[in-house]
Structure formats: C-alpha cells, structure tokens
Amino acid sequence: MRLRALFAGLAVAGLLAGCVPSDEGSDIILGPGAAASDPSNAATFQTACERRGGEWRNVGRGGLMTCFTTPKDAGKYCTKSTDCSTECLARSNTCAPIQPLYGCNELLDASGRRGTLCVD
C-alpha cells in the first residue's frame, strides 16, 4: 500500500510540475478550457514542446493535450527507478521509451520492488 501511495504522489507532483512551459524539464499538459480561454496558450505550449524535441498530442478522451518526449536513456537496462531519468518498466527491465507514461504500467521503485502505476 505504501508503494501505491508513493507512486500516486509522484504522479501528482509530475502533473503539477508540468504546467509551466520551458525548453527543458517537465511535461506540458493543457486542458480544453485553458486553450479556449486564451488560444495563444496552446500555441505557446506546443512551440515549447517542439523546441525541446517533443511531440504535442491528445491524451485520452478528455481533450487534454500534452508534450510527449523520448528520454535520453529510453530502452536502457534497469533494475530500479533510480537507474532511469523517468521510470523503470518492470516487465522489460528497461527505462521508459516515452515521457509521460499514461495507462497502467508495472514499474520498479528505488529499491527494485514492483508496483503498478495508473495515470489517465
């Protein structure tokens, strides 16, 4: 149960950190209301995403847009989360191929223990 709370806390922190456009760092997530209230918001976030090599795409059915990037260590062998800049996938023992990860994924924590993280 502690592991689930840790992963949930990390997911929330990641989402909150992603609300500011920048050339490096966090994910950019824009909901439909943000773009509607100021159409330049979407263009600003999309430009920042593409400048850092990301791909600006829809996420799920909720109309959210986010910036998907490929981490530098994507596909690298890992045995715990600290081996990766993002997440260590438990099934393949590799660093995540894309950031952010959506859906349910089995991950390895900092001690190498398995846990499931679901983000939608």
C-alpha positions, 0 to 999 in steps of 0.5 A: 500500500505504501508503494501505491501511495508513493507512486500516486504522489509522484504522479501528482507532483509530475502533473503539477510540475508540468504546467509551466512551459520551458525548453527543458524539464517537465511535461506540458499538459493543457486542458480544453478550457485553458486553450479556449480561454486564451488560444495563444496558450496552446500555441505557446505550449506546443512551440515549447514542446517542439523546441525541446524535441517533443511531440504535442498530442491528445491524451485520452478522451478528455481533450487534454493535450500534452508534450510527449518526449523520448528520454535520453536513456529510453530502452536502457537496462534497469533494475530500479527507478533510480537507474532511469531519468523517468521510470523503470518498466518492470516487465522489460527491465528497461527505462521508459521509451516515452515521457509521460507514461499514461495507462497502467504500467508495472514499474520498479521503485528505488529499491527494485520492488514492483508496483503498478502505476495508473495515470489517465 
